[in-house]
Amino acid sequence: RVKAAALAQNDAQLQMPIVTPVSTEAWGVKEAILPEAEAPEGWGSQEERGIEMEITTAAACLVGGSNVVIMKHPAAIAATAKFIDSLM
């Protein structure tokens, strides 16, 4: 809604890029940091969970209007770049 208002009303203050720090949020949640020994069955590898959390968070932010996402893991970055390419 903010982006639509910025463009429709020609509001220069709202037309600034939206930058989202995905890595700090995605890698900080319980599901990403819980060691495999303590995780319930089916949660899988701790690294894979963190990567998936980062990809999912970045995709949601981009679809929600973010212009830039700050990411950490190379595999998550590659998957997100592929997602962006599929949208173009």
C-alpha positions as CSV (number, residue, x, y, z in Angstrom):
1,R,0.0,0.0,0.0
2,V,2.9,2.3,0.7
3,K,4.4,1.9,-2.7
4,A,1.0,2.3,-4.4
5,A,0.4,5.5,-2.5
6,A,3.9,6.8,-3.3
7,L,3.4,6.4,-7.0
8,A,-0.2,7.5,-7.2
9,Q,0.3,10.6,-5.0
10,N,3.8,11.3,-6.3
11,D,5.1,11.4,-2.7
12,A,8.9,11.6,-2.8
13,Q,9.3,10.6,0.8
14,L,7.5,7.3,0.3
15,Q,9.3,6.5,-3.0
16,M,12.5,5.6,-1.1
17,P,13.7,2.0,-1.6
18,I,12.7,-0.5,1.0
19,V,15.7,-2.4,2.4
20,T,15.0,-5.5,4.5
21,P,17.7,-7.2,6.7
22,V,16.5,-10.8,6.1
23,S,19.5,-12.7,7.4
24,T,19.4,-11.4,11.0
25,E,15.7,-12.2,11.3
26,A,15.7,-15.5,9.5
27,W,18.8,-16.9,11.2
28,G,17.6,-15.8,14.7
29,V,14.3,-17.7,14.9
30,K,14.1,-20.9,17.0
31,E,13.5,-23.2,14.1
32,A,16.8,-22.0,12.4
33,I,19.1,-22.1,15.5
34,L,17.8,-25.1,17.4
35,P,20.5,-27.8,17.2
36,E,19.7,-31.1,15.4
37,A,20.0,-33.1,18.6
38,E,17.2,-31.0,20.3
39,A,15.0,-30.6,17.2
40,P,11.9,-32.7,16.8
41,E,12.0,-35.5,14.2
42,G,11.5,-34.3,10.7
43,W,13.0,-30.8,11.1
44,G,16.2,-32.0,9.3
45,S,19.6,-30.3,9.2
46,Q,20.1,-27.1,11.1
47,E,21.9,-25.5,8.1
48,E,19.1,-26.5,5.7
49,R,16.4,-25.1,8.0
50,G,18.3,-21.8,8.2
51,I,18.7,-21.6,4.5
52,E,15.0,-22.4,3.9
53,M,14.0,-19.7,6.5
54,E,16.2,-17.2,4.8
55,I,14.8,-18.0,1.3
56,T,11.2,-17.9,2.5
57,T,11.6,-14.7,4.4
58,A,13.4,-13.0,1.4
59,A,10.7,-14.1,-1.0
60,A,7.9,-12.9,1.2
61,C,9.6,-9.5,1.6
62,L,10.2,-9.1,-2.1
63,V,6.7,-10.0,-3.0
64,G,5.5,-7.6,-0.3
65,G,7.3,-4.7,-1.9
66,S,10.9,-4.7,-0.6
67,N,13.4,-3.4,-3.1
68,V,16.5,-4.9,-1.5
69,V,17.0,-7.9,0.9
70,I,20.2,-8.3,2.9
71,M,21.1,-12.0,3.0
72,K,23.8,-14.2,4.5
73,H,24.0,-17.7,3.0
74,P,25.3,-18.2,-0.6
75,A,22.8,-21.0,-1.2
76,A,19.9,-18.8,-0.1
77,I,21.1,-16.0,-2.2
78,A,21.3,-18.2,-5.3
79,A,17.8,-19.6,-4.7
80,T,16.4,-16.1,-4.2
81,A,18.2,-14.8,-7.4
82,K,16.6,-17.7,-9.3
83,F,13.2,-16.7,-7.8
84,I,13.7,-13.1,-8.9
85,D,14.7,-14.2,-12.4
86,S,11.5,-16.4,-12.7
87,L,9.4,-13.3,-11.9
88,M,11.1,-11.2,-14.7
